[in-house]
Amino acid sequence: MAGGVFKGGVMRRGARNLITDVAGLRVGNAGDARLKSGATVLVADQPFVAGVHVMGGAPGTRETELLAPDRLVQEVDALVLSGGSAFGLDAASGVADALAREGRGFAVGDVRVPIVPGAILFDLGNGGDKNWGENPYKALGRAAFEAAAEEFKLGSVGAGVGATTMDLKGGLGSASFCLESGLTVGALVAVNAVGSVLQGGDGHFWAAAHEVNDEYGGLGSARAFDPLAEVAPFGPLAGANTTIAIVATDARLGQAQATRLAIAAHDGMARAIFPSHTPFDGDLVFGVATGARELGAADMDLMLLGHAGAIALARAIARGVYSARAAKGDRFATWQERFGAKTV
């Protein structure tokens, strides 16, 4: 499959197939193999518009209240996705410190205050050494910021280092689309779900229908949907999961429109993870707009952006799990360990 069509809107995969196909965005990752955790940063050379929408029942966030359209601050300097549960919120402090050293931030008189919203996932029970003497996430955030680039790896990196799903190791994923209008949409996600990304025990992804160029094995869809059979095996620990994502575009959007982009993108999570948005997940999507391109037909373009963002997020989720790598002490197998030798 080379792309997709929605009422005349042709979508093709971006050149990198990463969120950084949205020009001006960079992503940095930092992780600690002993800790089995890490942080991921999205940053640009200029502040960008951001909105957010939460659909999970157990979120962990920093500065997301200021992303409401009626708030004073309309742009942010960076976004952070981190492991570590509440401890991981400190990753944003490391990014804020680094931005402050560069003289960036919201101007308040002679002072500049970097605006760095963040979201965390729970990876404290994944087998890593969590007996730290000092919270390590501030340093991980700073390291991720310093590593930010247009090219970055997927799988067991950044916020995906210690991520897990119901039946496999999770990971960091990304994907992108270029629309016929010239707009670009990209998704970035740390997959750490209560649910499963697989249709069963045979390696087929729920997101199979949206795969582009065999980017997660090219297996297609293998079987009929049985909702009762799918949910029976899982037994979550309350607050112990969460899939956190960013969907970005180069369109010029206001904060309300960026929030609408985030809302629409949640459909991609539901297409790729079963079940999703549970009381035990803190599922969250940030919507980002760099403003480099004007909308044409505003309502239609916004609809297409939401549609493309949802599909890109579904693809990114499957790519993150598909790309995960095995490490010492893992409590879950990777997709490649279970299915790679047989099916790829």
FIVOFI-784581 format. One record per residue: residue in three letters; x, y, z of N, C-alpha, C, CB in turn. Coordinates in steps of 0.05 Angstrom, whole numbers, padded with zeros to 5 digits, always signed. Glycine has a CB too. Layout:
REM residues N
AlaXYZXYZXYZXYZ/...
//
This chain:
REM residues 344
Met+00017-00024+00000+00000+00000+00000+00018+00025+00000-00019+00000+00025/Ala+00013+00043-00018+00030+00067-00020+00018+00091-00006+00034+00073-00049/Gly-00008+00090+00000-00021+00113+00013-00050+00107+00017-00017+00138-00004/Gly-00066+00128+00019-00095+00124+00024-00111+00147+00011-00101+00122+00053/Val-00137+00143+00008-00154+00163-00003-00178+00167+00015-00163+00155-00032/Phe-00185+00192+00019-00209+00199+00035-00223+00222+00021-00202+00206+00065/Lys-00244+00216+00006-00260+00236-00008-00242+00255-00024-00276+00253+00012/Gly-00224+00244-00040-00207+00260-00057-00181+00269-00044-00222+00284-00065/Gly-00177+00263-00018-00153+00272-00005-00133+00249-00004-00159+00281+00024/Val-00114+00250-00023-00093+00229-00025-00073+00233-00003-00080+00228-00053/Met-00065+00211+00011-00045+00212+00032-00022+00194+00024-00057+00205+00059/Arg+00003+00204+00026+00026+00188+00021+00045+00190+00045+00041+00196-00005/Arg+00060+00169+00050+00079+00169+00072+00100+00190+00068+00091+00141+00075/Gly+00107+00204+00090+00128+00223+00088+00156+00211+00083+00129+00239+00114/Ala+00175+00227+00075+00201+00218+00067+00215+00202+00089+00219+00241+00059/Arg+00213+00211+00114+00226+00197+00136+00207+00177+00149+00236+00216+00157/Asn+00181+00181+00145+00160+00166+00159+00163+00170+00189+00162+00136+00153/Leu+00169+00195+00197+00171+00203+00224+00156+00230+00228+00201+00206+00232/Ile+00151+00236+00253+00137+00261+00259+00154+00285+00250+00132+00264+00289/Thr+00180+00282+00247+00197+00303+00237+00195+00308+00207+00226+00297+00245/Asp+00177+00294+00193+00170+00302+00166+00155+00329+00167+00153+00281+00152/Val+00144+00336+00190+00134+00363+00194+00158+00381+00198+00114+00364+00219/Ala+00163+00398+00178+00187+00413+00178+00190+00430+00203+00188+00431+00153/Gly+00215+00431+00214+00221+00447+00237+00220+00432+00263+00202+00470+00238/Leu+00208+00408+00264+00207+00393+00288+00231+00375+00291+00181+00376+00289/Arg+00240+00371+00316+00261+00352+00322+00253+00336+00346+00288+00368+00328/Val+00263+00311+00348+00257+00293+00370+00283+00283+00382+00240+00269+00360/Gly+00285+00283+00408+00308+00272+00422+00299+00251+00442+00323+00294+00436/Asn+00316+00230+00445+00311+00208+00463+00334+00204+00481+00304+00183+00448/Ala+00328+00197+00506+00349+00188+00525+00337+00166+00542+00358+00213+00543/Gly+00353+00146+00548+00343+00123+00563+00365+00112+00581+00332+00102+00545/Asp+00357+00096+00600+00375+00083+00619+00368+00053+00619+00373+00096+00648/Ala+00386+00036+00609+00380+00008+00607+00377-00005+00634+00402-00006+00592/Arg+00392+00004+00654+00390-00007+00681+00363+00000+00693+00413+00002+00699/Leu+00355+00025+00689+00330+00035+00700+00306+00024+00684+00330+00065+00698/Lys+00311+00017+00659+00290+00009+00641+00269+00031+00638+00276-00018+00650/Ser+00278+00054+00632+00260+00077+00629+00275+00099+00613+00251+00088+00656/Gly+00260+00119+00606+00273+00141+00591+00253+00163+00585+00284+00131+00565/Ala+00262+00182+00569+00246+00206+00562+00250+00213+00533+00254+00230+00580/Thr+00229+00225+00522+00229+00234+00494+00219+00263+00494+00210+00216+00477/Val+00233+00280+00477+00227+00308+00475+00221+00315+00446+00251+00325+00486/Leu+00200+00331+00442+00194+00343+00416+00199+00373+00419+00164+00337+00407/Val+00215+00384+00401+00223+00412+00403+00225+00423+00375+00249+00415+00419/Ala+00224+00449+00373+00228+00463+00348+00244+00488+00353+00200+00471+00334/Asp+00253+00501+00331+00269+00525+00335+00253+00549+00344+00283+00533+00308/Gln+00226+00548+00340+00208+00569+00348+00186+00556+00365+00197+00584+00323/Pro+00173+00572+00382+00150+00561+00397+00128+00552+00377+00138+00583+00416/Phe+00111+00534+00386+00090+00523+00368+00064+00520+00384+00099+00496+00356/Val+00042+00521+00369+00016+00518+00381+00012+00489+00390-00006+00526+00361/Ala+00000+00485+00413-00006+00458+00423-00032+00457+00438+00017+00448+00441/Gly-00047+00435+00433-00071+00429+00448-00068+00401+00460-00096+00431+00431/Val-00087+00392+00475-00085+00365+00487-00113+00354+00492-00069+00367+00514/His-00115+00328+00491-00140+00315+00499-00133+00288+00513-00158+00310+00473/Val-00146+00284+00535-00142+00260+00552-00167+00243+00551-00135+00268+00581/Met-00163+00217+00545-00185+00198+00545-00182+00175+00564-00190+00188+00517/Gly-00158+00171+00575-00153+00150+00594-00162+00158+00622-00124+00142+00594/Gly-00166+00139+00639-00175+00144+00666-00154+00149+00687-00192+00122+00675/Ala-00128+00147+00680-00107+00150+00700-00084+00166+00688-00097+00122+00709/Pro-00089+00191+00681-00067+00207+00668-00048+00218+00688-00080+00230+00652/Gly-00024+00224+00678-00004+00239+00694+00008+00260+00676+00019+00220+00705/Thr+00004+00286+00683+00011+00307+00665+00024+00331+00680-00013+00317+00650/Arg+00037+00348+00664+00048+00373+00674+00040+00395+00654+00080+00371+00676/Glu+00030+00417+00664+00023+00442+00650+00004+00437+00627+00049+00453+00639/Thr-00013+00417+00628-00032+00413+00607-00056+00432+00610-00042+00384+00607/Glu-00062+00442+00634-00084+00461+00637-00080+00486+00621-00088+00468+00666/Leu-00056+00495+00617-00051+00520+00602-00055+00516+00572-00023+00530+00607/Leu-00060+00491+00563-00064+00486+00534-00093+00490+00526-00055+00459+00527/Ala-00111+00496+00545-00138+00502+00538-00139+00528+00521-00156+00505+00563/Pro-00157+00529+00502-00158+00553+00484-00163+00580+00497-00179+00549+00463/Asp-00174+00580+00521-00180+00605+00535-00158+00614+00553-00205+00602+00551/Arg-00135+00601+00553-00113+00608+00571-00095+00630+00557-00096+00584+00578/Leu-00079+00643+00574-00062+00665+00564-00041+00655+00544-00049+00679+00587/Val-00027+00634+00552-00005+00623+00535-00016+00607+00512+00015+00607+00552/Gln-00009+00614+00488-00020+00600+00464+00000+00582+00451-00031+00620+00445/Glu+00026+00584+00459+00047+00568+00446+00065+00556+00468+00063+00585+00426/Val+00078+00534+00460+00096+00521+00479+00124+00519+00466+00086+00492+00486/Asp+00144+00513+00482+00171+00511+00473+00180+00483+00467+00190+00524+00492/Ala+00167+00464+00481+00174+00435+00477+00152+00419+00490+00202+00428+00489/Leu+00151+00393+00483+00133+00374+00496+00150+00350+00504+00110+00365+00477/Val+00143+00337+00526+00158+00315+00537+00140+00291+00542+00173+00324+00563/Leu+00149+00268+00533+00137+00242+00539+00157+00227+00556+00128+00226+00514/Ser+00149+00216+00579+00169+00204+00596+00158+00179+00610+00178+00223+00617/Gly+00175+00161+00616+00169+00139+00635+00171+00149+00663+00188+00115+00630/Gly+00168+00131+00682+00173+00138+00710+00150+00146+00727+00192+00159+00711/Ser+00125+00145+00715+00102+00153+00730+00106+00182+00740+00095+00134+00754/Ala+00097+00189+00764+00099+00216+00774+00127+00226+00775+00085+00219+00801/Phe+00146+00208+00780+00175+00216+00781+00183+00227+00754+00193+00192+00789/Gly+00172+00216+00732+00180+00223+00705+00171+00251+00697+00168+00204+00686/Leu+00153+00263+00712+00146+00291+00706+00169+00310+00708+00123+00300+00724/Asp+00189+00301+00723+00213+00318+00727+00230+00320+00701+00230+00308+00750/Ala+00225+00302+00682+00239+00304+00656+00235+00331+00643+00231+00282+00638/Ala+00211+00342+00646+00205+00368+00634+00221+00390+00647+00175+00374+00637/Ser+00228+00387+00673+00245+00407+00686+00273+00408+00674+00248+00401+00716/Gly+00284+00385+00666+00309+00385+00653+00308+00399+00626+00319+00357+00649/Val+00286+00395+00611+00283+00408+00586+00279+00439+00590+00259+00397+00570/Ala+00264+00446+00610+00260+00474+00615+00286+00488+00622+00239+00478+00638/Asp+00303+00475+00638+00329+00486+00645+00346+00491+00620+00344+00468+00664/Ala+00345+00471+00602+00361+00473+00577+00351+00496+00559+00361+00447+00562/Leu+00325+00498+00557+00313+00520+00542+00320+00547+00554+00283+00517+00539/Ala+00319+00549+00580+00325+00574+00594+00353+00583+00589+00320+00572+00624/Arg+00372+00564+00588+00400+00571+00582+00402+00582+00553+00418+00546+00585/Glu+00384+00575+00536+00384+00586+00508+00369+00612+00506+00373+00565+00489/Gly+00358+00621+00528+00343+00646+00528+00315+00644+00517+00358+00667+00513/Arg+00304+00619+00517+00278+00615+00505+00256+00614+00527+00277+00589+00489/Gly+00231+00620+00519+00209+00619+00538+00190+00642+00535+00220+00618+00566/Phe+00168+00640+00549+00147+00660+00549+00157+00685+00564+00120+00649+00562/Ala+00155+00708+00551+00166+00732+00562+00147+00743+00584+00171+00753+00541/Val+00158+00747+00608+00144+00760+00630+00163+00782+00640+00137+00739+00653/Gly+00159+00806+00630+00177+00827+00636+00205+00821+00624+00179+00832+00666/Asp+00225+00822+00641+00252+00815+00632+00259+00786+00635+00272+00831+00648/Val+00240+00770+00644+00245+00742+00648+00231+00725+00626+00234+00733+00676/Arg+00244+00703+00619+00232+00684+00600+00228+00658+00615+00250+00681+00575/Val+00203+00647+00612+00196+00623+00626+00190+00602+00605+00171+00627+00645/Pro+00207+00581+00601+00201+00560+00581+00175+00545+00588+00224+00540+00580/Ile+00158+00541+00568+00133+00527+00572+00137+00499+00561+00109+00542+00557/Val+00136+00479+00579+00143+00452+00572+00122+00433+00584+00172+00444+00581/Pro+00099+00429+00572+00080+00409+00581+00091+00381+00577+00053+00412+00567/Gly+00082+00363+00594+00091+00335+00592+00070+00315+00601+00116+00332+00608/Ala+00075+00290+00594+00058+00268+00602+00075+00244+00608+00036+00261+00580/Ile+00066+00228+00627+00082+00205+00635+00066+00179+00632+00091+00208+00665/Leu+00081+00157+00631+00070+00130+00632+00082+00115+00655+00076+00116+00605/Phe+00068+00094+00663+00077+00078+00686+00094+00055+00676+00053+00068+00702/Asp+00120+00055+00684+00138+00033+00677+00154+00024+00702+00156+00041+00654/Leu+00143+00029+00725+00158+00023+00750+00159-00006+00757+00146+00038+00773/Gly+00142-00023+00744+00142-00051+00750+00152-00068+00728+00114-00059+00757/Asn+00170-00058+00712+00179-00072+00688+00205-00088+00691+00182-00053+00665/Gly+00215-00090+00715+00240-00105+00720+00265-00088+00722+00243-00125+00699/Gly+00263-00062+00717+00287-00045+00719+00293-00038+00748+00283-00020+00703/Asp+00317-00028+00752+00326-00020+00779+00316+00008+00785+00357-00021+00781/Lys+00296+00009+00802+00283+00034+00809+00293+00045+00836+00253+00031+00809/Asn+00314+00034+00847+00324+00043+00873+00345+00065+00869+00337+00019+00888/Trp+00336+00087+00856+00354+00109+00852+00357+00126+00877+00344+00127+00828/Gly+00380+00139+00881+00384+00156+00903+00372+00184+00898+00413+00158+00910/Glu+00372+00192+00873+00362+00218+00865+00346+00214+00840+00385+00239+00860/Asn+00323+00227+00838+00306+00225+00815+00322+00229+00789+00283+00245+00816/Pro+00323+00208+00771+00340+00210+00747+00327+00224+00723+00348+00183+00739/Tyr+00302+00231+00725+00288+00240+00701+00294+00268+00692+00258+00238+00706/Lys+00303+00285+00710+00311+00312+00702+00335+00310+00683+00318+00330+00726/Ala+00354+00293+00690+00378+00289+00674+00370+00276+00647+00399+00272+00688/Leu+00351+00257+00648+00343+00244+00623+00329+00264+00605+00324+00220+00630/Gly+00313+00281+00616+00300+00302+00599+00320+00320+00586+00281+00318+00616/Arg+00340+00329+00602+00361+00346+00591+00376+00332+00569+00380+00355+00613/Ala+00383+00306+00573+00398+00291+00553+00381+00287+00528+00406+00264+00564/Ala+00355+00282+00531+00338+00279+00507+00337+00305+00491+00310+00271+00516/Phe+00335+00328+00505+00334+00354+00492+00360+00358+00476+00330+00376+00512/Glu+00382+00351+00488+00408+00355+00474+00412+00337+00451+00431+00351+00494/Ala+00397+00314+00450+00399+00295+00428+00379+00300+00406+00395+00267+00438/Ala+00363+00321+00408+00341+00325+00389+00351+00329+00361+00325+00350+00397/Ala+00339+00315+00342+00347+00315+00314+00324+00307+00296+00371+00296+00309/Glu+00327+00311+00270+00305+00303+00252+00304+00273+00249+00310+00316+00224/Glu+00326+00259+00251+00326+00230+00250+00328+00218+00278+00350+00220+00232/Phe+00313+00198+00283+00314+00185+00309+00304+00156+00306+00297+00200+00330/Lys+00312+00139+00325+00305+00111+00324+00278+00106+00337+00327+00094+00338/Leu+00267+00083+00331+00242+00074+00342+00246+00049+00360+00221+00068+00320/Gly+00225+00042+00375+00226+00018+00391+00234+00024+00419+00245-00002+00379/Ser+00256+00011+00429+00264+00012+00457+00283+00036+00461+00277-00014+00465/Val+00272+00060+00457+00287+00084+00460+00269+00105+00475+00298+00096+00433/Gly+00281+00125+00487+00267+00146+00500+00245+00136+00519+00254+00163+00479/Ala+00221+00148+00517+00199+00140+00534+00190+00111+00529+00176+00158+00530/Gly+00199+00099+00507+00192+00071+00501+00211+00051+00512+00191+00068+00472/Val+00232+00059+00526+00252+00039+00536+00239+00018+00553+00273+00054+00552/Gly+00222+00025+00571+00211+00006+00590+00181+00001+00586+00215+00015+00618/Ala+00171+00009+00563+00142+00007+00558+00134-00022+00552+00134+00024+00534/Thr+00110-00029+00560+00099-00056+00556+00070-00054+00547+00101-00073+00582/Thr+00059-00076+00536+00031-00078+00530+00020-00103+00544+00026-00080+00499/Met-00004-00111+00538-00016-00134+00551+00001-00159+00548-00043-00139+00541/Asp+00013-00163+00524+00026-00188+00518+00053-00185+00505+00008-00204+00501/Leu+00063-00161+00501+00089-00156+00488+00102-00132+00500+00085-00153+00458/Lys+00128-00130+00495+00143-00106+00502+00132-00083+00483+00173-00110+00498/Gly+00129-00059+00495+00120-00036+00479+00143-00022+00467+00104-00017+00497/Gly+00139+00004+00461+00161+00019+00449+00153+00046+00439+00174+00003+00427/Leu+00172+00061+00428+00167+00087+00416+00163+00084+00386+00191+00106+00422/Gly+00141+00095+00376+00135+00093+00348+00130+00120+00335+00111+00075+00344/Ser+00132+00121+00309+00126+00146+00295+00118+00139+00266+00151+00165+00295/Ala+00103+00157+00253+00095+00153+00226+00085+00180+00215+00072+00131+00223/Ser+00083+00182+00189+00074+00208+00177+00059+00204+00152+00098+00226+00172/Phe+00045+00226+00144+00030+00227+00119+00035+00255+00106+00000+00221+00122/Cys+00037+00256+00080+00035+00281+00065+00009+00281+00050+00059+00284+00046/Leu-00007+00301+00053-00033+00303+00041-00032+00316+00014-00052+00318+00059/Glu-00052+00312-00002-00054+00323-00029-00053+00353-00028-00079+00313-00043/Ser-00063+00365-00007-00064+00394-00003-00036+00406+00001-00082+00402+00020/Gly-00017+00389+00007+00010+00398+00013+00016+00398+00043+00015+00425+00002/Leu-00004+00394+00059+00000+00393+00088+00012+00366+00096-00027+00397+00103/Thr+00027+00366+00118+00039+00343+00129+00029+00337+00157+00070+00345+00129/Val+00025+00312+00164+00017+00304+00190+00036+00281+00200-00013+00294+00190/Gly+00044+00283+00225+00061+00261+00236+00052+00255+00264+00090+00270+00235/Ala+00058+00230+00272+00052+00221+00299+00076+00210+00313+00029+00200+00298/Leu+00077+00214+00339+00098+00203+00357+00084+00191+00381+00119+00225+00365/Val+00091+00167+00389+00076+00154+00411+00094+00135+00427+00053+00138+00399/Ala+00090+00135+00453+00102+00115+00471+00080+00096+00479+00115+00129+00497/Val+00082+00071+00470+00061+00051+00473+00066+00034+00498+00060+00032+00448/Asn+00048+00038+00517+00051+00025+00543+00023+00017+00554+00066+00043+00564/Ala+00008+00002+00537-00020-00001+00541-00028-00025+00558-00033-00004+00514/Val-00051-00022+00572-00064-00045+00585-00072-00065+00564-00089-00036+00601/Gly-00082-00056+00541-00091-00073+00520-00069-00084+00503-00111-00058+00502/Ser-00077-00098+00481-00058-00110+00463-00059-00097+00435-00064-00140+00460/Val-00036-00096+00422-00035-00086+00394-00039-00109+00374-00009-00072+00389/Leu-00042-00133+00384-00045-00157+00367-00073-00167+00366-00026-00178+00376/Gln-00080-00179+00343-00106-00192+00339-00108-00219+00353-00112-00194+00310/Gly-00086-00230+00362-00086-00255+00375-00057-00265+00379-00102-00276+00360/Gly-00053-00291+00379-00027-00302+00384-00011-00307+00359-00029-00327+00398/Asp-00018-00294+00336-00004-00299+00311+00011-00276+00300-00024-00308+00291/Gly+00014-00255+00315+00031-00232+00306+00018-00211+00289+00054-00243+00292/His-00008-00214+00283-00021-00195+00266-00030-00171+00282-00045-00208+00251/Phe-00025-00147+00272-00031-00122+00286-00060-00114+00281-00011-00100+00278/Trp-00072-00102+00302-00098-00089+00298-00097-00067+00277-00109-00078+00325/Ala-00074-00054+00275-00070-00032+00256-00063-00042+00228-00049-00013+00266/Ala-00066-00067+00222-00058-00079+00197-00071-00064+00173-00065-00108+00195/Ala-00096-00057+00175-00110-00044+00152-00097-00018+00144-00139-00040+00159/His-00081-00006+00161-00070+00021+00156-00040+00020+00149-00074+00039+00179/Glu-00029-00004+00147+00000-00007+00142+00008+00004+00115+00008-00036+00144/Val+00031+00017+00114+00042+00028+00089+00069+00015+00084+00045+00059+00091/Asn+00072+00004+00060+00097-00008+00051+00109-00028+00071+00117+00014+00046/Asp+00093-00045+00082+00102-00067+00100+00118-00057+00123+00118-00087+00084/Glu+00110-00034+00134+00127-00021+00155+00126-00035+00182+00118+00007+00159/Tyr+00107-00053+00186+00108-00070+00209+00101-00100+00202+00088-00060+00230/Gly+00116-00109+00182+00116-00138+00176+00099-00146+00151+00106-00152+00198/Gly+00080-00129+00143+00065-00135+00120+00048-00160+00122+00082-00138+00097/Leu+00038-00166+00146+00023-00191+00150-00006-00189+00143+00025-00199+00179/Gly-00017-00165+00142-00045-00162+00136-00062-00170+00160-00053-00177+00112/Ser-00088-00172+00156-00107-00180+00176-00114-00209+00172-00133-00163+00175/Ala-00114-00224+00194-00115-00253+00192-00141-00266+00200-00094-00265+00208/Arg-00157-00253+00217-00180-00267+00229-00202-00249+00237-00171-00283+00252/Ala-00225-00261+00243-00248-00246+00250-00246-00235+00279-00273-00263+00248/Phe-00260-00214+00285-00259-00201+00311-00278-00215+00331-00268-00172+00308/Asp-00267-00222+00354-00282-00235+00376-00278-00218+00401-00273-00265+00380/Pro-00296-00199+00407-00291-00180+00428-00288-00192+00456-00312-00160+00429/Leu-00303-00213+00462-00302-00225+00488-00275-00240+00492-00325-00244+00493/Ala-00267-00254+00471-00241-00268+00473-00218-00250+00476-00237-00286+00448/Glu-00220-00226+00464-00197-00207+00465-00192-00196+00492-00201-00185+00445/Val-00213-00191+00508-00208-00177+00534-00204-00197+00557-00231-00159+00540/Ala-00210-00222+00553-00209-00241+00575-00182-00243+00589-00217-00268+00565/Pro-00159-00243+00574-00133-00249+00587-00122-00227+00604-00113-00256+00566/Phe-00131-00202+00601-00116-00181+00613-00125-00176+00642-00118-00155+00597/Gly-00105-00169+00659-00111-00163+00687-00094-00140+00696-00106-00188+00705/Pro-00102-00115+00690-00085-00092+00695-00082-00085+00724-00096-00069+00680/Leu-00060-00072+00730-00055-00059+00756-00064-00030+00753-00026-00062+00765/Ala-00081-00021+00770-00093+00006+00768-00070+00027+00766-00111+00012+00792/Gly-00072+00043+00745-00053+00065+00741-00026+00056+00730-00048+00079+00767/Ala-00024+00031+00721+00002+00020+00714+00007+00019+00685+00004-00007+00726/Asn-00005+00035+00669-00001+00034+00640-00001+00062+00628-00022+00017+00627/Thr-00012+00066+00604-00015+00092+00591+00000+00093+00564-00005+00114+00609/Thr-00015+00100+00544-00003+00106+00518-00005+00137+00514-00018+00091+00494/Ile+00018+00149+00509+00019+00178+00507+00030+00186+00479+00036+00191+00529/Ala+00019+00206+00467+00025+00211+00439+00025+00241+00432+00006+00196+00421/Ile+00037+00247+00410+00037+00274+00398+00030+00271+00369+00064+00289+00402/Val+00011+00286+00359+00004+00287+00331+00009+00316+00322-00026+00278+00325/Ala+00025+00319+00301+00034+00346+00293+00028+00351+00263+00064+00349+00298/Thr+00025+00376+00256+00021+00384+00229+00035+00411+00224-00009+00387+00222/Asp+00041+00416+00199+00052+00442+00192+00031+00463+00185+00071+00439+00168/Ala+00006+00456+00189-00016+00475+00183-00016+00497+00204-00043+00461+00183/Arg-00028+00520+00197-00032+00542+00216-00058+00537+00230-00031+00570+00201/Leu-00057+00529+00255-00081+00523+00271-00080+00540+00296-00083+00493+00278/Gly-00103+00546+00306-00105+00558+00333-00106+00536+00354-00130+00576+00335/Gln-00106+00543+00379-00105+00523+00400-00130+00506+00400-00102+00537+00427/Ala-00153+00517+00394-00178+00501+00393-00176+00481+00370-00202+00520+00389/Gln-00165+00489+00348-00163+00470+00325-00142+00448+00331-00155+00485+00300/Ala-00120+00456+00345-00100+00436+00352-00112+00416+00372-00075+00450+00365/Thr-00129+00425+00389-00143+00407+00408-00161+00388+00393-00159+00423+00429/Arg-00175+00399+00372-00192+00382+00356-00176+00361+00341-00208+00399+00336/Leu-00152+00368+00332-00134+00348+00320-00127+00326+00339-00108+00362+00310/Ala-00121+00333+00364-00115+00313+00385-00139+00295+00390-00106+00327+00411/Ile-00163+00306+00391-00187+00290+00396-00190+00270+00374-00212+00308+00398/Ala-00189+00279+00349-00192+00261+00326-00171+00239+00326-00191+00276+00300/Ala-00146+00246+00334-00125+00226+00333-00129+00203+00352-00099+00240+00339/His-00145+00207+00373-00150+00186+00392-00163+00162+00378-00168+00195+00414/Asp-00177+00166+00356-00188+00144+00341-00167+00124+00332-00204+00154+00317/Gly-00143+00135+00326-00121+00117+00318-00112+00099+00340-00098+00134+00308/Met-00113+00109+00364-00106+00093+00387-00126+00070+00390-00106+00110+00413/Ala-00152+00076+00386-00173+00055+00389-00171+00035+00366-00200+00068+00389/Arg-00161+00043+00343-00158+00024+00320-00134+00006+00324-00155+00040+00294/Ala-00115+00014+00340-00090-00001+00342-00086-00016+00368-00067+00018+00338/Ile-00102-00009+00389-00099-00022+00415-00126-00031+00425-00086-00002+00436/Phe-00128-00056+00434-00154-00067+00443-00150-00080+00470-00166-00087+00422/Pro-00164-00071+00491-00180-00047+00492-00162-00022+00496-00202-00048+00514/Ser-00173+00001+00490-00159+00026+00495-00176+00045+00511-00151+00040+00468/His-00163+00066+00522-00177+00087+00537-00191+00075+00562-00198+00101+00520/Thr-00178+00056+00575-00189+00043+00598-00186+00060+00623-00177+00015+00602/Pro-00200+00053+00645-00195+00067+00670-00167+00064+00681-00215+00057+00691/Phe-00152+00044+00671-00125+00039+00681-00103+00052+00664-00120+00009+00682/Asp-00111+00064+00641-00092+00078+00624-00095+00108+00628-00097+00070+00594/Gly-00074+00123+00623-00076+00152+00623-00074+00163+00594-00054+00164+00640/Asp-00086+00149+00575-00083+00155+00547-00088+00185+00541-00102+00138+00531/Leu-00068+00196+00527-00068+00225+00522-00055+00230+00495-00052+00240+00544/Val-00066+00250+00480-00054+00259+00455-00051+00290+00456-00072+00251+00431/Phe-00026+00299+00450-00021+00327+00445-00026+00333+00415+00008+00336+00454/Gly-00038+00355+00409-00040+00364+00381-00022+00388+00377-00069+00371+00374/Val-00005+00387+00356+00015+00407+00351+00012+00419+00324+00044+00396+00355/Ala+00016+00445+00321+00015+00459+00296+00038+00479+00294-00012+00472+00291/Thr+00055+00476+00274+00077+00495+00271+00070+00520+00256+00100+00481+00256/Gly+00047+00520+00241+00038+00544+00228+00052+00552+00202+00040+00566+00246/Ala+00067+00533+00190+00082+00540+00166+00065+00542+00142+00103+00519+00162/Arg+00041+00529+00141+00024+00529+00118-00004+00538+00125+00024+00501+00104/Glu-00017+00554+00109-00044+00562+00113-00063+00539+00105-00050+00588+00098/Leu-00085+00538+00119-00107+00520+00110-00119+00531+00085-00128+00516+00133/Gly-00129+00513+00067-00143+00521+00044-00173+00524+00051-00140+00501+00021/Ala-00188+00503+00047-00216+00501+00057-00214+00493+00086-00233+00482+00039/Ala-00217+00512+00104-00210+00507+00132-00224+00483+00144-00216+00531+00148/Asp-00250+00481+00141-00265+00459+00154-00257+00432+00142-00295+00463+00151/Met-00255+00431+00115-00248+00405+00102-00219+00398+00109-00252+00408+00072/Asp-00201+00417+00108-00173+00411+00114-00170+00401+00143-00155+00436+00110/Leu-00185+00413+00162-00183+00405+00189-00194+00376+00192-00198+00424+00208/Met-00215+00370+00178-00226+00343+00179-00205+00323+00168-00252+00341+00163/Leu-00193+00329+00146-00173+00311+00134-00148+00309+00152-00164+00322+00107/Leu-00140+00330+00165-00118+00329+00183-00124+00310+00206-00111+00357+00194/Gly-00148+00311+00218-00156+00293+00239-00156+00264+00230-00182+00301+00250/His-00167+00260+00206-00168+00232+00195-00140+00222+00191-00183+00232+00168/Ala-00123+00238+00178-00095+00229+00173-00080+00226+00199-00081+00250+00156/Gly-00084+00243+00219-00071+00241+00244-00078+00215+00259-00077+00264+00262/Ala-00104+00207+00257-00113+00182+00270-00099+00158+00257-00143+00180+00268/Ile-00098+00157+00231-00086+00135+00217-00056+00134+00222-00091+00135+00187/Ala-00043+00158+00222-00014+00159+00228-00009+00149+00256-00004+00188+00225/Leu-00026+00156+00275-00022+00146+00303-00025+00116+00304-00041+00160+00322/Ala-00045+00105+00291-00048+00076+00291-00023+00062+00280-00073+00068+00274/Arg-00013+00073+00258+00012+00062+00246+00036+00065+00265+00018+00075+00219/Ala+00038+00088+00278+00060+00093+00296+00060+00073+00319+00060+00121+00307/Ile+00036+00067+00329+00034+00048+00352+00044+00020+00343+00004+00045+00361/Ala+00036+00011+00320+00045-00015+00311+00076-00015+00306+00031-00024+00285/Arg+00085+00007+00294+00114+00009+00289+00131+00009+00315+00120+00035+00273/Gly+00120+00022+00336+00135+00023+00361+00138-00005+00373+00120+00040+00381/Val+00117-00021+00373+00119-00048+00383+00135-00066+00365+00090-00060+00387/Tyr+00131-00063+00339+00146-00079+00320+00176-00074+00322+00137-00072+00291/Ser+00185-00050+00330+00213-00043+00330+00226-00047+00357+00216-00014+00323/Ala+00211-00056+00378+00223-00060+00405+00245-00081+00404+00201-00068+00425/Arg+00265-00076+00421+00288-00095+00422+00289-00108+00450+00314-00079+00416/Ala+00298-00132+00450+00301-00147+00475+00324-00136+00492+00306-00177+00470/Ala+00321-00137+00518+00342-00128+00536+00342-00146+00561+00338-00098+00544/Lys+00365-00147+00574+00368-00163+00598+00347-00155+00619+00396-00161+00609/Gly+00334-00175+00631+00315-00170+00652+00287-00164+00643+00325-00148+00669/Asp+00281-00164+00617+00254-00159+00607+00234-00178+00618+00254-00159+00576/Arg+00211-00169+00624+00189-00186+00634+00169-00193+00611+00174-00172+00656/Phe+00173-00181+00588+00156-00186+00565+00174-00191+00541+00137-00163+00559/Ala+00166-00210+00523+00180-00214+00498+00174-00192+00479+00172-00242+00486/Thr+00192-00188+00460+00187-00169+00438+00172-00183+00416+00214-00157+00427/Trp+00160-00166+00398+00147-00177+00375+00166-00193+00358+00134-00155+00358/Gln+00190-00183+00355+00210-00197+00338+00218-00224+00350+00235-00179+00335/Glu+00220-00225+00376+00227-00251+00389+00205-00272+00384+00232-00247+00419/Arg+00180-00263+00386+00158-00282+00384+00150-00289+00355+00134-00272+00398/Phe+00153-00269+00338+00142-00273+00311+00161-00267+00288+00118-00256+00308/Gly+00183-00252+00294+00200-00243+00272+00212-00264+00255+00221-00226+00283/Ala+00223-00284+00267+00237-00305+00252+00217-00321+00235+00252-00324+00270/Lys+00192-00323+00243+00173-00339+00229+00158-00324+00207+00153-00350+00249/Thr+00155-00298+00211+00136-00284+00193+00147-00262+00177+00113-00274+00209/Val+00172-00254+00183+00183-00231+00168+00205-00240+00149+00194-00210+00188/
//
